[in-house]
Amino acid sequence: PLWNGDRRHFLFQALRQIAQRTISTASRRHFENKVPEKQKLFQQDDGIPVHLKGGVADALLYRITMVLTVGGTAYAIYQLAMASFPKKQD
């Protein structure tokens, strides 16, 4: 019969072997270096702002950010205006 100390040691050894086997035999992916492509894209003098050169996703993020910013500013001004006037007593 194994007592707790031996059982934990056995489990630890088994997990260690599994982890070593998984890490050492895992295939490694080689990614293509896309930095030169991106440098050419972002350094082109085509009149497009750099924060929009990423394509549709950048334009969408920009527009969402602008809508939230303008909307939030308008809401903050509205709340300040409402807070600056006292409530009417009936």
Secondary structure as UniProt FT lines:
FT   HELIX           4..25
FT   HELIX           35..43
FT   HELIX           50..52
FT   TURN            53..54
FT   HELIX           56..84
//
